[in-house]
Amino acid sequence: MLFALGLLKFGNPVVMEKFLETPSEWLEWVLSPWPTAYGYGVAMGVLGLTVLLGRRGSWPGPWWLMGLPLMWFGWQCVSALFTVDGTLTRLVLPHFAVCAACFYAGAGWLGRWSSLRGVWVWVLAALLWVIGYGVDQRFRGLPETRAFILQHEATHWRDFPAEERKRWEEAGTLIRTPDGWKAHPKLLEKASSLRISSTLFYPNTLAGALLMMGPVVLWALGTTDRLTPAARVFSVMSVGAGCLACLYWSGSKAGWLIGLGLAFLGFWAWPWPARVRLVVLGLVLGVGLTLFAVRYAGFFQRGAPSVAARWDYWRAAWQTAWEHPWVGTGPGTFQRPYERIKPPEAEMARLTHNDYLQQASDSGWPAALAYTVWVVGVLVRTGRQVWSRPDREPFFVWLGLVAWAAQSFVEFNLYIPGLAWPAFALAGWLMAVSGENQSTEGAVGR
């Protein structure tokens, strides 16, 4: 359930917690995101179950790899003592604690089961909601929002309610002009792009959720014995088409390329004849890259502005990491040194859009090294063991984690509870079931 709630309610960065309001009526509880504090309550319950029901005896994997999340979090606590912004660090540190706890919960509690089919039922339900919400956003919500903004732009927002207008002006959404007010250029750009984000923070976060959870959910649908063969084919094609459509409408360039990379890994691992494999891979990559070129031709003609912006973030993070090599500026505080370093014309950013580099900037090189070695170590160790069985559940979980880790080079997945908590938990479970001490207790929730 925590995985499903993450997709629906905890898809915002923890450093932006102050912008989330607690829902006040039942419809808001259904449709709006929840403050992360509610997620901490659920996570504490999971941790309690881990302590009560967790595995006994040796842990899966070498001690240094299993201990890295604890070492990483310990260094976060050291860095927090020297933070330049206690408010931001207090938002991030509990989230990191839950991340580490989720890894050990995955290895110690979920690792008791060789399959998580019962979990994927919840995730499938959440994914269907995400897809449905995204389709509605693409064909109704965003066009209506664009029409609303253009209507008020024509009247310089003079007919907009005064209290709302003042609030929007204070937030920077509206800019005062001699004729009245105008919308911030970024708001106009987003309104005209029609990029969907569904229940997640923004379009690239949606892409990350689809890439991480999509492969294993499609595996679960395609292999369940609760459906007839025809129903399985229909379900896989329907959900797969929904995921692809939402990925396309998200407009995530990195997400689309990572999706092609997952397709490449999946087809390459499958034990087909070499000629068939090459033909299928050529067809998939050819169609995918052609769609990419057509879809984003205008983006590259404009000089790839988001790529240039990321270079600014990365340069600032790199500079900060070397100015504060041991403890950084404090967990979650990238925006503070960036305010000082960024070019005057550059857009403000709260996160680095590179989790590995932000670890160095925020918490020092020891934290960055521990985190990066852990991610790579888990993927390499488990990948070697699941590669030979590409028709099994662990392989598809591994594909999702590869997507999560790859997108973290250009996004801030580590700071999104709805992505980070499941990723850490699934990494722990994958270590347990792909190791030598694989559980034989069957499937959870079967």
Secondary structure, 3 states (H helix, E strand, C coil): CHHHHHHHHCCCCHHHHHHCCCCCCHHHHHHCCCCHHHHHHHHHHHHHHHHHHCCCCCCCCCHHHHHHHHHHHHHHHHHHCCCCCHHHHHHHHHHHHHHHHHHHHHHHCHHHCCECHHHHHHHHHHHHHHHHHHHHHHHHHHHHHHHHHHHHHHCCCCCCCHHHHHHHHHCCCEEEECCEEEECHHHHHHHHHCCCCCCCCCHHHHHHHHHHHHHHHHHHHHHCCCCCHHHHHHHHHHHHHHHHHHHHHHCCHHHHHHHHHHHHHHHHHCCCCHHHHHHHHHHHHHHHHHHHHHHCHHHHHCCCHHHHHHHHHHHHHHHHHHHCCCCCCCCCCCHHHHHHHCCCCCCCCCCCCCHHHHHHHHHCHHHHHHHHHHHHHHHHHHHHHHCCCCCCHHHHHHHHHHHHHHHCCCCCHHHCHHHHHHHHHHHHHHHHHCCCCCCCCCECCC
